[in-house]
Amino acid sequence: MASERERQLERCTVLADPTRRAVYQWVREAHRAVTREDVAAGTGLSRSLAAFHLERLLEAGLVSADYARPPGRSGPGAGRPAKRYLPSGAELAIEIPPRSYAFAGRLLARAVDRAGGPGSARDEVMRVAATEGRALGTAATTSEDATRDAGPGAVLDRVLVDLGFEPVAAETGEIVLANCPFHALTEVATELVCGMNAALVEGVLDGLGRDDLEARLEPAEGRCCVVVSPARHPGRRRGAGHDRG
């Protein structure tokens, strides 16, 4: 199964063709469902070339399609429904090294929204991050990768890669997270973001059932502040201090 980053790269590759990019932009700016004929007339392309580019956009998930007859036409003799295209709502954002500011924003917004209850907003950030990580880990245990020959280490690596952490296996048995997907935020609130990273990764480990590993803070220059290391107390129940809902 392709990761979100791979899907993003594929979409960018599809849009590398300037004609296809113009077709996509025209469809987006139409603000309505459009047919191949509409696109051909609007862009100056032939109908067959417009159809070709629209189908490539459809395959990449950049547009969606349905079928409908033109307004006012119905019943026998109205002809076949025309294929119509709409922007799919897929977002394009390629950042190297990977960053996940939208993901961090969702976690922080959810925490602030819930902070009216007991505890500080910072505590709520940690609870939300742990819950989100746990959900991602649990979902990964039933994914296509987990049901094939991929072992538990490969599944964990896949989740961390998808989050943008760029995990690297060290000779010590630790997993060093070479990239912080929320790097710019650490310049504003270092302790908060590092704690959020640790809670998120710990939640992932919890969701995966990896009681043999733990996330701990070990700040260093040029990488994420979190290191995944062998658990000091394997088998101990995780999630202490975090909301499990």
N, C-alpha and C positions, 0 to 999 in steps of 0.2 A: 504494500500500500504506500503510495507516494506521500511524503511529508508535506506540510503546508509550504515549507520553503521551496521544495521541488515543484509544487504546483505554481507557486509565484514565479519561479524561474521559467517554467514552461509558458506561462502567460506572457511574460516579457519577451520570450523568444518569438511567440506568435505575433506580437505587436512590433517586432523589429522591422517587418516589412512596411514601408511607408504607405503603400496603397491600403493595406489592411488596417493600418493605424487610422487612416483617414476615414475608412468605412466605419470603424468602431466609434470614432469621434462623432461622425454624422448620426449614427444610431443613438448615441447618448444624448445628443443635442435635440433630437426630434421630440423627445418627451412623449412618445406614443408608440404603439406597436406599428412596425413598418414592414412592408413586403420587399421582396427582391426588386420588384419594379420601382418601388419608392426609392430604394437605395441607388439603383442604377440611374434614375432620373436626377437624384440629388447630388451624386458624385461624378456624373459623366461617364460612368463605366458601362460596359455592356451588361445585359441581364445575367449572362452566364458567368462573367467575371465577378459581378456583385454576389451571385449565389455562392461561388467558390469561397470568397473571403468570408462571407457570413457563416458558412458551414465550418470553416476553420475556427472562427470565433466561438461558435457553438460547442465544438469539441473541446476547446480550452476552458469552457465554463464562463466566458466573458459575456455571452448573451444567452438568453433563454428563448424558447420558441413555442408557439402554439398554432392552431389552425382555426380560421374563421372566415366566413364569407363577408364580402364587402357590405357595409350598411345598406339596407333597403333591398337586399337580394336574399330570397329564401324560397324554399319549395322546389319542385321539379323545374329543371331548366336553368337553375341558378348557377350551375357549374360547381366544380370541386372547391372546397374551402381553401383559401390561400394560406401558405405558411407565413407567419408573422414573427418578427424578432423584436426583443426588448433587452435593454441592458440587464444583466443578471444581478447586479449589486455586488459582485466580487470586487474586493479591494486589491490594489496593487501597491506593494511596498517592499522593495528590496534594499536591505541594509547589510553591508559587509564591513566589519563583523556584525553578526545578527543582533538586533535590538528588538525589544518587545514592549515598547512604551504604551501601546494601546492595552496590552494585557495588564501591565502594572496599573494603568489608569482605571481599568475595570475593578481590580482588586481594591485599590484605594477608595474609589467611589462607593463600592459596596460597604467597605469598612466604615466610612464616614456616615453613610446612611444608617448603619446599624449602631452607631456609637452612642445613641441616646440611652442605651441600657447601662447596666453596671460595668465598671471598668473604663479605662481610658481609650481614646481613639487608637493609640499605639497597640494596646492589647487586642483591639478588634482587628487591626491590620494583620497581626500574627495569626489570629483565629481564622480569618478569612483565607489567608494564604495557605495555611495548613489544610483547610477544608478543600480548597481548590486543588492543591497538590494531591490530596488523597483521592479525589474524584478522577484526576488524570491517571493516577497509578492504577486505580481499580479498573478504569476503562481499558487500560493497556493490557491487563491480564486476559481480556477476552478478544483482543484485536487479532487481526489476521497474522501479524508477526508472531504473537504469542502462541498461536495454535499450530504454527509450523515448527521447524526444527530449532528455531531460535531459543537459546537458553535464557534463564532469568537475567543474566548479565547483559545480553543483547537487548532485551526488552527495556531494561533500565536505561541503557545507553541511548536507545531510540527516543524515550521520553525526554531525557535531558537534552538531546540534540534538537528535538522539536521545540523545546523551550528556549533554545539559543545559548545553552551553557557551554557548548563545545567540550564535552568531557574527555579527559586524557587519563589513561590508566598508568599509574606510577609503579615503579618496581617495588615499592613498599606495600603494595596491595591497596593503596588509596586511589580514589578517583579525584583528580584535580579538575576543577571547572575553569577552563582557560579563558572564558569570556563571561562578562556580566551583561546580561541582556537589558539591564536597567542602568547602564553606566552613567548617563547624564544625570540621573536622579541622585546618584551617590554624592555628587558634588553639592547637592542642596541639603540632603538629609542622610548622611552616611550610615549612622547607627540604625535608623529606621529601615532603610533599604536592605542593608546587610541582614538584619533580623528577619525581614520579609523573605529574603532569599533562603535563609536557613529553614524557616518554617515551611516554605513552599517545597523545598527538596525533602525535608523530613516527612511532609505529607505524602509526597510521591512514594517514598520508601514504605510508608505505612500502607498505602493503597496497594502496593505490589507485594506486601507481605514479607518484605526484606528485613526481618528482625536481626539479621547478621550484619547489617550496616547502619550507620548513623551519620547525620549531617552535623558538622561542627564548624564553628567560625574560626578561621585561620587567615586573617587578612594578609595579603602580600601584594606587592606592586605588579600591575599588568595582568591581573586575573581576578576572577570572582573571589569574594572573601570566604566562600564556603568550600569545604573539602568533605568528600564522602569517604569515611574510613570504616574499618572493621569495628563493630559495636563492642564496647567495653563490657556490656552485660547482654549477650545474645539471648533472644527470647523474651526479653522484658517487653511488656506492652507499651506501644508507642502512644503518642498523642497526649502525653501528660501536659496539662495546662492549656490544651487547645480544645475548642468546641468540635465535637465529632459529627455535627450535623451540618 
